[in-house]
């Protein structure tokens, strides 16, 4: 019993270390939202609604 609790704790700790924190940029902005990677407006089904 004592060994299984130890292994669960170690597994949980390793999981937290492996996952880390989220990788989203801290200064995310929506200035380029709705554009392609080239900066052009999206077309077709990728176009923003309301245009």
PDB file as gemmi writes it, atoms N, CA and C in Angstrom:
CRYST1    1.000    1.000    1.000  90.00  90.00  90.00 P 1                      
ATOM      1  N   UNK A   1       0.836  -1.192   0.000  1.00  0.00           N  
ATOM      2  CA  UNK A   1       0.000   0.000   0.000  1.00  0.00           C  
ATOM      3  C   UNK A   1       0.880   1.254   0.000  1.00  0.00           C  
ATOM      4  N   UNK A   2       1.891   1.248   0.834  1.00  0.00           N  
ATOM      5  CA  UNK A   2       2.759   2.412   0.944  1.00  0.00           C  
ATOM      6  C   UNK A   2       3.513   2.658  -0.362  1.00  0.00           C  
ATOM      7  N   UNK A   3       3.926   1.595  -1.035  1.00  0.00           N  
ATOM      8  CA  UNK A   3       4.653   1.733  -2.288  1.00  0.00           C  
ATOM      9  C   UNK A   3       3.746   2.263  -3.402  1.00  0.00           C  
ATOM     10  N   UNK A   4       2.507   1.807  -3.432  1.00  0.00           N  
ATOM     11  CA  UNK A   4       1.603   2.258  -4.492  1.00  0.00           C  
ATOM     12  C   UNK A   4       1.285   3.748  -4.341  1.00  0.00           C  
ATOM     13  N   UNK A   5       1.131   4.229  -3.128  1.00  0.00           N  
ATOM     14  CA  UNK A   5       0.890   5.660  -2.905  1.00  0.00           C  
ATOM     15  C   UNK A   5       2.112   6.459  -3.349  1.00  0.00           C  
ATOM     16  N   UNK A   6       3.288   5.948  -3.043  1.00  0.00           N  
ATOM     17  CA  UNK A   6       4.530   6.606  -3.453  1.00  0.00           C  
ATOM     18  C   UNK A   6       4.602   6.717  -4.974  1.00  0.00           C  
ATOM     19  N   UNK A   7       4.293   5.638  -5.680  1.00  0.00           N  
ATOM     20  CA  UNK A   7       4.342   5.659  -7.137  1.00  0.00           C  
ATOM     21  C   UNK A   7       3.287   6.587  -7.732  1.00  0.00           C  
ATOM     22  N   UNK A   8       2.116   6.655  -7.144  1.00  0.00           N  
ATOM     23  CA  UNK A   8       1.074   7.566  -7.627  1.00  0.00           C  
ATOM     24  C   UNK A   8       1.523   9.013  -7.467  1.00  0.00           C  
ATOM     25  N   UNK A   9       2.125   9.330  -6.339  1.00  0.00           N  
ATOM     26  CA  UNK A   9       2.611  10.692  -6.100  1.00  0.00           C  
ATOM     27  C   UNK A   9       3.723  11.047  -7.085  1.00  0.00           C  
ATOM     28  N   UNK A  10       4.641  10.128  -7.298  1.00  0.00           N  
ATOM     29  CA  UNK A  10       5.723  10.366  -8.259  1.00  0.00           C  
ATOM     30  C   UNK A  10       5.163  10.541  -9.663  1.00  0.00           C  
ATOM     31  N   UNK A  11       4.219   9.704 -10.044  1.00  0.00           N  
ATOM     32  CA  UNK A  11       3.608   9.813 -11.373  1.00  0.00           C  
ATOM     33  C   UNK A  11       2.908  11.160 -11.543  1.00  0.00           C  
ATOM     34  N   UNK A  12       2.184  11.596 -10.530  1.00  0.00           N  
ATOM     35  CA  UNK A  12       1.490  12.880 -10.589  1.00  0.00           C  
ATOM     36  C   UNK A  12       2.494  14.027 -10.714  1.00  0.00           C  
ATOM     37  N   UNK A  13       3.579  13.971  -9.966  1.00  0.00           N  
ATOM     38  CA  UNK A  13       4.598  15.012 -10.025  1.00  0.00           C  
ATOM     39  C   UNK A  13       5.250  15.060 -11.405  1.00  0.00           C  
ATOM     40  N   UNK A  14       5.562  13.914 -11.962  1.00  0.00           N  
ATOM     41  CA  UNK A  14       6.166  13.866 -13.297  1.00  0.00           C  
ATOM     42  C   UNK A  14       5.191  14.369 -14.363  1.00  0.00           C  
ATOM     43  N   UNK A  15       3.917  14.093 -14.197  1.00  0.00           N  
ATOM     44  CA  UNK A  15       2.913  14.587 -15.134  1.00  0.00           C  
ATOM     45  C   UNK A  15       2.855  16.107 -15.110  1.00  0.00           C  
ATOM     46  N   UNK A  16       2.890  16.685 -13.929  1.00  0.00           N  
ATOM     47  CA  UNK A  16       2.875  18.148 -13.826  1.00  0.00           C  
ATOM     48  C   UNK A  16       4.122  18.762 -14.450  1.00  0.00           C  
ATOM     49  N   UNK A  17       5.270  18.135 -14.247  1.00  0.00           N  
ATOM     50  CA  UNK A  17       6.514  18.646 -14.816  1.00  0.00           C  
ATOM     51  C   UNK A  17       6.491  18.530 -16.334  1.00  0.00           C  
ATOM     52  N   UNK A  18       5.983  17.424 -16.860  1.00  0.00           N  
ATOM     53  CA  UNK A  18       5.975  17.198 -18.301  1.00  0.00           C  
ATOM     54  C   UNK A  18       5.018  18.140 -19.015  1.00  0.00           C  
ATOM     55  N   UNK A  19       3.884  18.420 -18.413  1.00  0.00           N  
ATOM     56  CA  UNK A  19       2.891  19.267 -19.070  1.00  0.00           C  
ATOM     57  C   UNK A  19       3.274  20.739 -19.008  1.00  0.00           C  
ATOM     58  N   UNK A  20       3.794  21.184 -17.904  1.00  0.00           N  
ATOM     59  CA  UNK A  20       4.196  22.571 -17.779  1.00  0.00           C  
ATOM     60  C   UNK A  20       3.013  23.512 -17.809  1.00  0.00           C  
ATOM     61  N   UNK A  21       3.299  24.770 -18.125  1.00  0.00           N  
ATOM     62  CA  UNK A  21       2.224  25.757 -18.187  1.00  0.00           C  
ATOM     63  C   UNK A  21       1.742  25.897 -19.624  1.00  0.00           C  
ATOM     64  N   UNK A  22       0.610  26.515 -19.855  1.00  0.00           N  
ATOM     65  CA  UNK A  22       0.111  26.704 -21.223  1.00  0.00           C  
ATOM     66  C   UNK A  22       1.099  27.501 -22.069  1.00  0.00           C  
ATOM     67  N   UNK A  23       1.113  27.244 -23.360  1.00  0.00           N  
ATOM     68  CA  UNK A  23       2.099  27.871 -24.237  1.00  0.00           C  
ATOM     69  C   UNK A  23       1.539  29.053 -25.016  1.00  0.00           C  
ATOM     70  N   UNK A  24       0.384  29.544 -24.654  1.00  0.00           N  
ATOM     71  CA  UNK A  24      -0.173  30.710 -25.343  1.00  0.00           C  
ATOM     72  C   UNK A  24       0.684  31.927 -25.047  1.00  0.00           C  
ATOM     73  N   UNK A  25       0.862  32.781 -26.027  1.00  0.00           N  
ATOM     74  CA  UNK A  25       1.671  33.980 -25.781  1.00  0.00           C  
ATOM     75  C   UNK A  25       1.006  34.876 -24.742  1.00  0.00           C  
ATOM     76  N   UNK A  26       1.812  35.511 -23.924  1.00  0.00           N  
ATOM     77  CA  UNK A  26       1.272  36.345 -22.861  1.00  0.00           C  
ATOM     78  C   UNK A  26       0.649  37.627 -23.405  1.00  0.00           C  
ATOM     79  N   UNK A  27       1.145  38.101 -24.534  1.00  0.00           N  
ATOM     80  CA  UNK A  27       0.630  39.352 -25.092  1.00  0.00           C  
ATOM     81  C   UNK A  27      -0.171  39.067 -26.366  1.00  0.00           C  
ATOM     82  N   UNK A  28      -1.120  38.156 -26.277  1.00  0.00           N  
ATOM     83  CA  UNK A  28      -1.931  37.820 -27.446  1.00  0.00           C  
ATOM     84  C   UNK A  28      -2.806  39.006 -27.831  1.00  0.00           C  
ATOM     85  N   UNK A  29      -2.850  39.302 -29.119  1.00  0.00           N  
ATOM     86  CA  UNK A  29      -3.717  40.378 -29.602  1.00  0.00           C  
ATOM     87  C   UNK A  29      -4.562  39.845 -30.745  1.00  0.00           C  
ATOM     88  N   UNK A  30      -5.689  40.461 -30.970  1.00  0.00           N  
ATOM     89  CA  UNK A  30      -6.587  40.011 -32.035  1.00  0.00           C  
ATOM     90  C   UNK A  30      -6.497  40.916 -33.264  1.00  0.00           C  
ATOM     91  N   UNK A  31      -5.380  41.639 -33.425  1.00  0.00           N  
ATOM     92  CA  UNK A  31      -5.229  42.541 -34.571  1.00  0.00           C  
ATOM     93  C   UNK A  31      -5.250  41.787 -35.895  1.00  0.00           C  
ATOM     94  N   UNK A  32      -4.666  40.595 -35.936  1.00  0.00           N  
ATOM     95  CA  UNK A  32      -4.579  39.829 -37.173  1.00  0.00           C  
ATOM     96  C   UNK A  32      -5.674  38.778 -37.293  1.00  0.00           C  
ATOM     97  N   UNK A  33      -6.672  38.825 -36.444  1.00  0.00           N  
ATOM     98  CA  UNK A  33      -7.737  37.826 -36.471  1.00  0.00           C  
ATOM     99  C   UNK A  33      -8.505  37.921 -37.777  1.00  0.00           C  
ATOM    100  N   UNK A  34      -8.701  36.822 -38.443  1.00  0.00           N  
ATOM    101  CA  UNK A  34      -9.433  36.795 -39.706  1.00  0.00           C  
ATOM    102  C   UNK A  34      -8.553  37.006 -40.916  1.00  0.00           C  
ATOM    103  N   UNK A  35      -7.242  36.950 -40.753  1.00  0.00           N  
ATOM    104  CA  UNK A  35      -6.345  37.084 -41.897  1.00  0.00           C  
ATOM    105  C   UNK A  35      -5.557  35.795 -42.073  1.00  0.00           C  
ATOM    106  N   UNK A  36      -5.001  35.645 -43.256  1.00  0.00           N  
ATOM    107  CA  UNK A  36      -4.167  34.479 -43.526  1.00  0.00           C  
ATOM    108  C   UNK A  36      -2.785  34.710 -42.939  1.00  0.00           C  
ATOM    109  N   UNK A  37      -1.921  33.703 -43.061  1.00  0.00           N  
ATOM    110  CA  UNK A  37      -0.562  33.853 -42.561  1.00  0.00           C  
ATOM    111  C   UNK A  37       0.218  34.892 -43.352  1.00  0.00           C  
ATOM    112  N   UNK A  38      -0.291  35.274 -44.536  1.00  0.00           N  
ATOM    113  CA  UNK A  38       0.351  36.297 -45.358  1.00  0.00           C  
ATOM    114  C   UNK A  38      -0.212  37.689 -45.084  1.00  0.00           C  
ATOM    115  N   UNK A  39      -1.220  37.775 -44.202  1.00  0.00           N  
ATOM    116  CA  UNK A  39      -1.803  39.063 -43.863  1.00  0.00           C  
ATOM    117  C   UNK A  39      -2.970  39.469 -44.743  1.00  0.00           C  
ATOM    118  N   UNK A  40      -3.370  38.586 -45.671  1.00  0.00           N  
ATOM    119  CA  UNK A  40      -4.493  38.880 -46.560  1.00  0.00           C  
ATOM    120  C   UNK A  40      -5.798  38.503 -45.876  1.00  0.00           C  
ATOM    121  N   UNK A  41      -6.903  39.170 -46.240  1.00  0.00           N  
ATOM    122  CA  UNK A  41      -8.194  38.794 -45.635  1.00  0.00           C  
ATOM    123  C   UNK A  41      -8.577  37.361 -46.009  1.00  0.00           C  
ATOM    124  N   UNK A  42      -9.198  36.667 -45.082  1.00  0.00           N  
ATOM    125  CA  UNK A  42      -9.637  35.297 -45.334  1.00  0.00           C  
ATOM    126  C   UNK A  42     -10.796  35.301 -46.317  1.00  0.00           C  
ATOM    127  N   UNK A  43     -10.887  34.247 -47.114  1.00  0.00           N  
ATOM    128  CA  UNK A  43     -11.940  34.137 -48.122  1.00  0.00           C  
ATOM    129  C   UNK A  43     -12.693  32.834 -47.943  1.00  0.00           C  
ATOM    130  N   UNK A  44     -13.896  32.776 -48.514  1.00  0.00           N  
ATOM    131  CA  UNK A  44     -14.678  31.547 -48.491  1.00  0.00           C  
ATOM    132  C   UNK A  44     -15.193  31.225 -47.106  1.00  0.00           C  
ATOM    133  N   UNK A  45     -15.095  29.948 -46.750  1.00  0.00           N  
ATOM    134  CA  UNK A  45     -15.649  29.510 -45.466  1.00  0.00           C  
ATOM    135  C   UNK A  45     -14.830  30.017 -44.282  1.00  0.00           C  
ATOM    136  N   UNK A  46     -13.624  30.519 -44.522  1.00  0.00           N  
ATOM    137  CA  UNK A  46     -12.779  31.045 -43.453  1.00  0.00           C  
ATOM    138  C   UNK A  46     -12.992  32.540 -43.217  1.00  0.00           C  
ATOM    139  N   UNK A  47     -13.859  33.135 -44.011  1.00  0.00           N  
ATOM    140  CA  UNK A  47     -14.125  34.566 -43.889  1.00  0.00           C  
ATOM    141  C   UNK A  47     -14.866  34.858 -42.595  1.00  0.00           C  
ATOM    142  N   UNK A  48     -14.588  36.009 -42.011  1.00  0.00           N  
ATOM    143  CA  UNK A  48     -15.271  36.398 -40.787  1.00  0.00           C  
ATOM    144  C   UNK A  48     -16.747  36.671 -41.066  1.00  0.00           C  
ATOM    145  N   UNK A  49     -17.643  36.272 -40.183  1.00  0.00           N  
ATOM    146  CA  UNK A  49     -19.068  36.557 -40.403  1.00  0.00           C  
ATOM    147  C   UNK A  49     -19.325  38.070 -40.312  1.00  0.00           C  
ATOM    148  N   UNK A  50     -20.332  38.505 -41.056  1.00  0.00           N  
ATOM    149  CA  UNK A  50     -20.715  39.910 -41.021  1.00  0.00           C  
ATOM    150  C   UNK A  50     -20.094  40.745 -42.116  1.00  0.00           C  
ATOM    151  N   UNK A  51     -19.365  40.119 -43.016  1.00  0.00           N  
ATOM    152  CA  UNK A  51     -18.761  40.889 -44.124  1.00  0.00           C  
ATOM    153  C   UNK A  51     -19.561  40.705 -45.380  1.00  0.00           C  
TER     154      UNK A  51                                                      
END                                                                             
